[in-house]
Amino acid sequence: MSTKPIVAGLMAYGMSGRIFHAPFLSTNPGFTFKAIVERHEKKAGKVYPDVISYNTIDELLNDTEIELIVVNTPNDTHFDYAMLALNAGKHVLIEKPAAVTSAEVKTLFDLGRQLDLKVMIYQNRRYDSGFISVKKVIESGRLGELIEVNFRLDRYRMAIGAKQFKETKETPGNGLTYDLGAHLVDNAISIFGRPLSYVKTTATHRPGSQVDDYFHIHLSYPNQLNVYLTSGLLIAEHLPGFVVHGTLGSFVKLRTDVQEAQLDAGMMPDAAGFGVEPEGSEGKLVLMGPDNEKTVEWVPSDKGNYNGLFDAVYHTVRENALFPITEEQIAWQMELLES
C-alpha cells in the first residue's frame, strides 16, 4: 500500500477550479498539485507558481506523472473528458453532475472497473457545516420517527448567467435541476437512500430564460416519510436550508456554511477559522416532552469540511477504500435529474 501523495491535475481554473479544487489539492498532504489547463488567461500561477499551466487537455493527459485528473469542465463535457482521462490511465474526480444521462454514468463506472481505475464524483455539499449538523441530529434519534424533511438551496439572480452551458436549452445538463439539484438530491440520498417514488416539478421564471430556474422534488420513503427538495433563482428571502420534523420534535437550520465565501476571498483550507460558522448560526432544536412541555436547544454548527472529500479520494485511490459517494447513489441521482 502506497502512502505517497497522489499527483493531480486540474482540467480548468474557472470558478470551480479556483474555489473548490485548487486550494485543497495544494494544501492537503495527500496530493501533489502538479498541473492545470488554462486555455486563455494564465491566472493560476499568481497563486500557485509551481504548478504547470498547460494549454490543452491533451497535454495534461499526456503527463505520465499525473495519476488523478479532476474533471471540472462544463456539465455536457464531463462524460467525454472523463472517458479520455480513464483511457489515458488516470483516476478521475468528476464535478457534479457526474454526466447528463444514466447511460453515460454507467459507462464511466464500467470502464473504471475494466481499467482498475477509480471513478469518483465530487459532491462537496455533504461536507457543508449545516448538512453535517442536520445529519447528526437526524441520526441521533432525538426527533423520534421522522415525518417531514425539507432541504432548500436558494439564490436571487434575475440576470441570465454567463455560463452558457447552464443557460442554453440545446446543451445537455442545463438548468437549475442539474446544477443545484445535484446537491440536494445527493443530500437526501446520502441519508435516506433511494426513495420509493418521487414527483418532480420544474418551472422557468426569469425573463428570457431558456431553462428551468425553479424545481421542487417530492421524495416518498417508507413509514410515510416525505422529503422535499426545493431551489429557485428568484427567492429574495431565503428560507431555512434544513427543516426536519419528527414525532418528538423539530430541527431548523439556516444555510450558513462559510467555506465557499472564505475560499472565494482567498482563505486557504489550512488557515485557522476555516469552515467555522459565526456565532448566531446555530440550529434550533425543539423537543416535546411527555406532557407536551417544549424545550429549545441551540445546536452549534459543526465545522465545514470540504477537505473530507479529498481525504476520501486519497483513501480510495491509495487504500482501495469505498468512496462515500457510491456508484449506486449516483445512479439514483441521475434517474431523478434526467426524468
C-alpha positions in Angstrom: 0.0 0.0 0.0 1.5 3.3 -1.1 1.4 6.3 1.2 2.9 8.8 -1.2 0.8 11.8 -2.3 -1.3 11.5 -5.4 -0.1 13.6 -8.3 -3.1 15.5 -9.5 -4.0 17.6 -12.5 -7.0 20.0 -12.8 -8.8 20.5 -16.1 -9.9 24.1 -15.7 -9.3 27.1 -13.5 -12.7 28.8 -13.6 -14.8 29.3 -10.5 -14.9 25.6 -9.7 -11.2 25.1 -10.1 -10.2 28.3 -8.3 -12.5 27.8 -5.3 -13.4 24.2 -4.9 -10.4 22.2 -6.1 -7.0 24.0 -6.4 -6.9 25.2 -2.7 -7.4 21.6 -1.5 -5.0 19.9 -4.0 -2.4 22.4 -2.9 -2.8 22.1 0.9 -3.9 18.6 1.5 -0.8 16.5 2.2 -2.4 13.6 0.3 -1.8 15.4 -3.0 0.8 16.9 -5.2 -0.8 19.6 -7.3 1.2 19.4 -10.5 -0.7 20.9 -13.4 -3.7 22.7 -14.6 -5.2 23.5 -18.0 -5.7 27.2 -18.8 -6.7 27.7 -22.4 -6.9 31.5 -22.4 -5.8 33.6 -19.4 -3.0 32.3 -17.3 -4.2 33.2 -13.7 -3.3 30.1 -11.6 0.4 31.0 -11.5 -0.3 34.1 -9.4 -1.4 31.8 -6.6 0.3 28.5 -7.5 3.7 29.5 -9.0 5.0 25.9 -9.0 2.0 24.4 -10.9 2.4 23.8 -14.6 -0.2 25.6 -16.8 -0.9 23.5 -19.9 -2.7 25.0 -22.9 -4.7 21.9 -23.7 -6.3 18.9 -22.1 -4.2 16.6 -24.3 -1.0 18.0 -22.7 -2.4 17.3 -19.2 -3.4 13.8 -20.1 0.0 13.1 -21.7 1.8 14.0 -18.5 2.8 10.5 -17.3 3.4 11.5 -13.7 -0.2 12.6 -13.2 -2.3 9.9 -11.5 -5.6 11.8 -10.9 -7.5 14.2 -13.1 -10.2 16.5 -11.7 -12.8 16.9 -14.4 -14.3 20.3 -13.6 -15.4 21.4 -17.1 -18.9 22.2 -18.3 -21.6 19.6 -17.5 -22.0 18.4 -21.0 -18.3 17.6 -21.3 -17.9 15.6 -18.1 -18.5 12.2 -19.9 -16.2 12.8 -22.8 -13.3 14.2 -20.8 -13.6 11.6 -18.1 -13.5 8.9 -20.7 -10.4 10.4 -22.2 -8.8 10.6 -18.7 -9.6 7.0 -17.9 -8.3 5.8 -21.3 -5.1 7.7 -20.5 -4.7 5.7 -17.4 -5.8 8.3 -14.9 -8.2 8.1 -11.9 -10.9 10.7 -12.2 -12.7 13.0 -9.7 -15.7 14.4 -11.7 -17.6 17.5 -10.7 -21.3 17.1 -10.2 -23.3 16.2 -12.1 -21.3 13.1 -13.0 -22.7 13.2 -16.5 -26.0 14.1 -18.2 -27.6 10.6 -18.5 -27.7 7.4 -16.6 -26.2 5.6 -19.5 -23.1 7.8 -19.5 -22.6 7.3 -15.8 -22.8 3.5 -16.1 -20.3 3.6 -19.0 -17.8 5.6 -16.8 -18.1 3.3 -13.9 -17.9 0.2 -16.1 -14.7 1.5 -17.8 -13.2 2.3 -14.4 -13.7 -1.2 -13.3 -12.3 -2.6 -16.5 -9.2 -0.5 -16.3 -8.8 -0.8 -12.5 -9.2 3.0 -12.1 -11.3 4.9 -9.6 -14.3 7.0 -10.8 -15.3 9.4 -8.0 -18.0 12.1 -8.1 -17.5 15.4 -6.4 -20.4 16.1 -4.0 -19.0 18.7 -1.7 -22.3 19.7 -0.1 -22.2 16.6 2.0 -19.4 18.4 3.8 -21.2 21.7 4.5 -21.4 22.6 8.2 -25.2 22.7 8.1 -25.6 19.4 6.4 -23.1 17.7 8.8 -25.2 19.2 11.7 -28.6 18.2 10.5 -27.4 14.7 9.6 -26.1 14.3 13.2 -29.4 15.4 14.6 -31.4 13.0 12.4 -29.1 10.1 13.2 -29.3 10.8 17.0 -32.9 9.7 17.0 -33.9 12.7 19.2 -36.6 13.8 16.8 -38.3 10.4 17.0 -39.8 8.9 13.8 -39.3 11.4 11.0 -42.4 12.8 9.4 -41.2 15.5 7.0 -37.8 16.8 5.8 -37.2 19.9 3.8 -33.8 20.8 2.1 -33.6 24.1 0.3 -30.8 25.9 -1.6 -31.9 29.2 -3.0 -30.5 32.2 -4.9 -31.8 35.5 -6.2 -30.3 36.0 -9.7 -32.6 37.7 -12.1 -30.0 38.0 -14.9 -29.2 35.2 -17.2 -25.9 33.7 -16.1 -22.7 34.0 -18.2 -22.1 30.2 -18.2 -23.9 29.3 -21.4 -23.8 25.5 -20.7 -26.2 26.1 -17.8 -28.5 28.5 -19.6 -28.9 27.1 -23.1 -31.7 24.6 -23.7 -29.8 22.8 -26.5 -26.9 22.0 -24.2 -27.5 18.7 -22.3 -27.3 19.0 -18.5 -28.6 22.6 -18.4 -30.7 24.4 -15.9 -31.1 24.6 -12.1 -32.1 21.0 -11.6 -28.7 19.7 -12.9 -26.9 22.5 -11.1 -28.1 22.8 -7.5 -30.5 19.9 -7.8 -27.5 17.5 -7.9 -26.5 18.8 -4.4 -30.0 18.5 -2.9 -30.7 15.1 -4.3 -27.3 13.8 -3.1 -28.1 15.3 0.4 -31.3 13.3 0.6 -30.0 10.1 -0.9 -26.9 10.1 1.4 -29.1 10.0 4.4 -32.3 8.2 3.4 -31.3 6.1 0.4 -33.4 5.5 -2.7 -37.0 6.8 -2.5 -39.9 4.6 -3.1 -41.3 7.1 -5.6 -40.9 10.8 -6.5 -42.6 13.7 -8.2 -40.6 16.5 -9.8 -41.9 19.9 -10.7 -39.8 22.5 -12.6 -40.6 26.0 -13.8 -39.0 28.9 -15.6 -39.5 32.4 -14.2 -36.6 34.7 -15.2 -37.3 36.9 -18.3 -35.6 35.3 -21.3 -34.6 32.1 -19.6 -34.4 29.0 -21.8 -34.0 26.6 -18.9 -35.6 25.7 -15.5 -34.8 28.1 -12.8 -37.0 26.5 -10.1 -37.6 23.0 -9.0 -39.4 21.1 -6.3 -38.9 17.4 -5.8 -41.1 15.3 -3.5 -39.5 12.0 -2.4 -41.6 9.4 -0.7 -39.9 7.0 1.7 -41.1 4.0 3.9 -43.1 4.8 7.0 -44.8 7.7 5.3 -41.7 9.9 5.4 -41.9 12.8 2.9 -38.7 14.6 1.8 -39.0 17.8 -0.2 -36.1 19.3 -2.1 -36.6 22.9 -3.4 -34.5 25.5 -5.1 -35.2 28.7 -7.0 -33.2 31.5 -8.6 -35.7 34.2 -7.7 -36.0 33.7 -4.0 -35.5 37.1 -2.4 -35.9 36.0 1.2 -34.0 32.8 1.8 -35.8 30.2 4.0 -34.0 27.8 6.3 -32.0 25.3 4.3 -32.8 22.4 6.7 -36.2 21.8 8.3 -36.8 18.4 9.9 -40.0 17.4 11.7 -40.4 14.2 13.8 -42.8 12.7 16.3 -40.7 14.1 19.2 -39.6 17.5 17.8 -38.3 19.7 15.1 -34.9 21.0 13.9 -34.4 24.2 11.9 -31.1 25.4 10.4 -30.2 28.2 8.0 -27.6 27.5 5.3 -24.7 29.5 6.7 -21.7 27.4 5.6 -18.8 29.8 5.1 -16.3 27.6 3.1 -17.2 28.9 -0.3 -17.1 32.5 0.7 -13.8 32.0 2.6 -12.2 30.3 -0.4 -13.5 33.0 -2.8 -11.9 35.6 -0.6 -8.6 33.8 -0.8 -8.5 31.9 2.5 -6.8 28.5 2.3 -8.3 25.4 3.9 -5.4 25.1 6.3 -6.0 28.5 7.8 -7.3 29.0 11.3 -11.0 29.5 11.4 -11.7 27.9 8.0 -15.1 26.3 7.9 -16.2 27.7 11.2 -19.6 29.4 11.1 -20.1 32.7 13.0 -21.9 32.9 16.3 -25.6 33.1 15.9 -25.7 30.5 13.2 -26.8 27.7 15.5 -29.6 25.3 14.6 -32.8 25.4 16.6 -33.8 22.0 18.1 -37.3 22.0 19.6 -38.3 18.9 21.6 -41.6 17.9 23.1 -41.8 16.1 26.4 -44.4 13.5 27.5 -46.7 16.2 28.9 -46.3 18.4 25.8 -43.8 20.6 27.5 -41.5 22.2 25.0 -37.7 22.6 25.3 -35.5 24.5 23.0 -31.8 23.9 22.4 -29.5 25.8 20.1 -27.2 23.3 18.4 -23.7 24.7 17.5 -22.8 24.1 13.9 -20.1 21.5 13.1 -17.1 22.8 11.2 -17.5 22.6 7.4 -15.0 20.2 5.9 -14.6 20.0 2.1 -11.2 18.5 2.8 -13.1 15.4 4.0 -14.0 14.7 0.4 -10.3 15.0 -0.7 -9.3 12.8 2.2 -11.8 10.2 0.9 -10.3 10.5 -2.6 -6.9 9.7 -1.1 -8.1 6.7 0.8 -10.0 5.4 -2.2 -7.0 5.7 -4.6 -4.2 4.7 -2.2 -6.0 2.2 0.1 -8.9 0.9 -2.2 -11.4 2.2 0.4 -15.1 2.6 -0.7 -15.7 6.2 -1.9 -18.5 7.6 0.2 -20.4 8.9 -2.9 -21.2 5.5 -4.3 -22.0 4.3 -7.8 -25.4 3.2 -6.7 -26.2 6.7 -5.2 -25.1 8.4 -8.4 -27.3 6.1 -10.5 -30.3 7.1 -8.3 -29.4 10.7 -8.6 -29.1 10.6 -12.4 -32.5 8.9 -12.6 -34.0 11.9 -10.8 -32.1 14.5 -12.7 -32.9 13.2 -16.1 -36.5 12.2 -15.5 
